[in-house]
Amino acid sequence: MQVNKQMKIGLAVFLGISITYASSSYADGLSDMKSALLRLQGQTPIRAHVEAKTWNRSGSGKDTEEYNGVASVTVEDNQRGLSVLLGKDLLAKLEAEERAKEKDKKAKTPTLAALGDVNSTSLRPLVSAANSVSSMIEGKIFKAEKMDSYDGKPARMLSFEHSIDALSERDRKYVKSLSGSLDIWIAADGSPLASRNVQDVHGRAFLVVTFDAKSTDERVYNVIGDRLVIAKSESSNSSSGMGEKGESKTSKTLKILN
């Protein structure tokens, strides 16, 4: 009996220690993520293939314009800086669209449009995503942390809320309401696994012109050496105002090359 009693006490103490340890190790996911972002600033040389697909529709009725575009490039980021290589096939498509545009101002140029999503400015966050995530949470209101799962594995989900106070004083003059949410799934070490950012804006300009805009941005992250990269991103935008409507979708995939 005495042995059983000691075993129960010992088990309770062990469980208590285990529970305390687990709680403390997962007590502050936001701090864990911020620490991870600091160590994933990206010094490991990287070479990758990036493909961007775009879809855009604007106008309504017979004035509706719609196009799809695809562009693929090779990107390298190392001690010398960031470089983007355009393949011969892509260059040939660009030249063909430019010639078509010279002959017909209304000619569609989907490849040229997609190229705007694989220039050095837009590619930088893909190959070095830590600063992008830091900027994404800046000005957001942290709401909660909970245990969840991502891709079939345990993960922590950090939830944020958008705030109109994060807008500049100039933008706040036109934006009447802003709502949205940001969810980020993180691994045990705090490194981001995925994120989903949704924003809904309603505003008015020049007293009589109202506008609405909604955007959704979803990302999947990977850790390559000491850098965080965006392996896949999908974004969609819709807006309406002054009798006009517009929609766009963009997807990007990044594949590491040896």
N, C-alpha and C positions, 0 to 999 in steps of 0.2 A: 504494500500500500504506500509506504514511504517513497519507494522508488518511482511508483506511478505518479505520485504527487510532484516529485522533483522533476520528472519528465514533462509533466503538464506545465509547470512553472518555466522550465527551460524552453519548451516549445513556444509559450506565450512571449517570453523575452526575445527569442529568436525572430518570431513573427513581428514583434514590435519593432525590432531593429530593422528588419527587412522593409516593413512598411514605411518607417521613417526615412530609410535610405532612398527608397523609390520616390517618395514624395519630394525629398530635397533635390534629387537629381533631375526631376521634371517640374520643379517648382516655378521656374521662370523661363518659359520658352522664348520670350522676346529677347531676353538678355543672351540666351544661348545662340539665337539666330544672329544677333548683332556681333557677337564674338566670332561666329563662323564667317560672317561677311568680311570681317577685318583680316582674317587669315586666308581668305580666298580672293585676294586682290589680283592674282594672275600674273605670274612671272614665267611659268612653264611655256616654252614655245609651242605654238599650236598651228596646225594646217588643217583646213576643213573645206568641205563642199557645201555650199548653201544654195538652196532652191527656194524661190519666192513665187507664189501664185497669187494673182490679184483678180478681183472681180469688182466692177463698179457699174452702178446704174443711177442715172439722174434724169430729172424731168418727169413728165407724165403724158399719157395718151400718145398721140402721134409724134410728140417731141421727145419721147423717151430715147435716151442713148445708153447703150450697154456695151461693155467690152470685158474680155478675159485676157490676162497676160501671164506669161511664165518667163522667168529669167534665172539662170544658174551661173554661179561664179565660184572661183576658188579663192579662199581668203587665208592669209597667213598673218600671225601676230607673234612677234619675237622682239629681241632687244633692239632691232633696227626700226621697229614700228609696225604699223598695220599696212598691208598691201592687198590689193584686190586684182585678181587676174580674170579677164574676160576671154572666154574661148572663141575660136574662129567661127563656130556656128552662130554664137550669139552676136558677134560683130557683123556677120553677114545679114542676120535678121534686122539688126539696127539700121544698117545701110539701106536695106530694101524699104523699110518703113520711112526713112528720111526722104528717099527718092519719091515714094508714093505721096508723101506729104507735100513735096514741092509741086507735084502735078495737081493734087487735089487737096485743098485746105481742110476738107471734111474727112479725109482718109483716116482710118483708125490706126493708132500706133500702140497696140497693147504691150509689145516688148519694151518700148521706150518707157511706158508707164510702170511696168514691173521693175525696170532697172532702177527706178527711184527707191525701191525697197531693198536693194542690194548694193547701195553705195557705201562708202566708208563710214558715214555718219550713222546710218541705220544698222550696219553690221557690227559696230563697236560694242553695243550692249549684248549682242549674241555671244561673242567670244570672250567677253569680260563683263559678266552679269552682276557682280557683287554691288557695284556702285548703282546700277539700275534698280536693284531691289531696295537699296537704301533710300534712293530718291522716291521710290514708289510708296514707301511707308511714311515718308516725311509729310507732316501735316495731317495725317490720318489719326483718328481716335482709336486707341487700342481698347477692344471690348471684352474679349474672352480668349481663353485657351482651353482646349479639350483634347482628350485622347481620341484618335480616329484611325483610319487606315488609308494607305495610298498604294495603289498597284498591288493589293493583296498583302501588304506588310504594315505592321504597326507604325503609326506616325502621330505627330501632334499637329493640330490645326490652330493657327492663330487667326483671330477674326478682328478686323478693323472696320471703322465707319468713316465715310467721307465727311468732311466739314467744309462749309462755305467759307470759313475763316481762313482756309489755306489759299484761297484765291487772292490775287492782287487787288489793291483798292480800286483800280480801274475796272477790273472784271466784275467786281461785286456791284458796280453801278448798273450792270446789264443783267446779271444773273439773279433771278428772283428766288429760285429754289434749286437746291442741289442735294441729291441723295445718292447713295451707293454703298457698296460693300467690297471689302478686300479680304480674301481668305488665302492664307499661305500654309502649305503643309511642309513640315520640317522633319528631318531625321533625328535620331537620338543625339547626334553631335551638333544639332542646330542648323545644319546646312539645308537650304531650301530644296524641296523635291518638286513642288508645283505651286502655281498660284492662279487665282481667278479674281479679276478686278472688274467690277461693274459700276458704271456711273450714269446717272440720269439728270439732265440739266433742263431747266425751263427758264426762259428769260424774256426780256423786252428791250428793244432799242428804239430810239426816236419816238417814244411814247405809244406809238400805234403798231409797231412791228413786233410780233411775238415769234419766238423760235423755241424749238425743242430739239434736244440731241441726246442720243443714248449710245454708249460704247461698252463693249465687252472685250476683255483681253485675257486669254488663257495661255499659260506657259508651262513647259516641262523643263526641269533643270537637271544638269549632270555636273559632277565634279571631275575635272581632268587635272591631275597633279595638284597644284595649289591655286587653281582658278575655277570659278563657277561659270558655266556656259548655259545658254538657252538651247536645248536640243530641238525644241519644237515650240512654235507660238502660233496662235490663231486669234485674230482680232476682227471685230465687226463694228461698224458704225452706221448710224442712221440719223438723219436730221431733216427737219422741215421748218419752213419759214418763208414768208412773202409769197405763198402759193407754190413754192418749189419743194421738191422732195429729193433726197439722195440717200443711197445706200452703198456700202463698200465692205468687202471682206478681203483679208490678206492672211495667208498662211506661209510660214517659213520653217524649213527643216535644216538642221545642221548635222552633218555626218563627218566625224573625225577621219582624216586620211593619215596613213602611215608615212 
